[in-house]
Amino acid sequence: LLSALFRGTDLVPSDVMAGCILLRVRHKRETLELRRLNILQKPQCTD
């Protein structure tokens, strides 16, 4: 399945990792922005 999806592309494992890192950074920025605007509640710590 994955081989068919990436057929004809010139990707190496480091490209995939870089993409994952960029997605994580984007998600973190969006989460912080939503918290700043008080749209998303801060997580509650449980004891």
C-alpha positions in Angstrom: 0.0 0.0 0.0 2.7 2.5 1.0 4.9 1.6 -2.0 2.0 2.4 -4.3 1.5 5.7 -2.6 5.1 6.8 -2.9 5.8 5.2 -6.3 7.6 7.7 -8.6 8.8 9.9 -5.8 12.4 10.5 -4.7 12.1 10.1 -0.9 14.5 8.9 1.7 13.8 8.2 5.3 15.2 11.5 6.4 12.6 13.3 4.2 9.9 11.4 6.1 11.3 12.3 9.5 11.7 15.9 8.5 8.0 16.0 7.5 7.0 14.5 10.8 9.0 17.1 12.7 7.5 19.9 10.7 4.0 18.6 11.4 4.8 18.4 15.1 6.1 22.0 15.2 3.0 23.2 13.3 0.6 21.3 15.7 2.4 22.7 18.7 2.2 26.3 17.4 -1.5 26.0 16.6 -2.2 24.5 20.1 -0.3 27.3 21.8 -2.1 29.9 19.7 -5.5 28.4 20.6 -4.6 28.4 24.3 -3.5 32.0 24.0 -6.9 32.9 22.5 -8.6 30.9 25.3 -10.3 28.6 22.7 -8.6 25.5 24.0 -8.4 24.7 27.7 -5.1 23.9 29.4 -4.9 20.3 30.3 -5.6 19.5 34.0 -3.1 17.5 35.9 -4.5 14.6 37.9 -3.0 13.2 41.1 
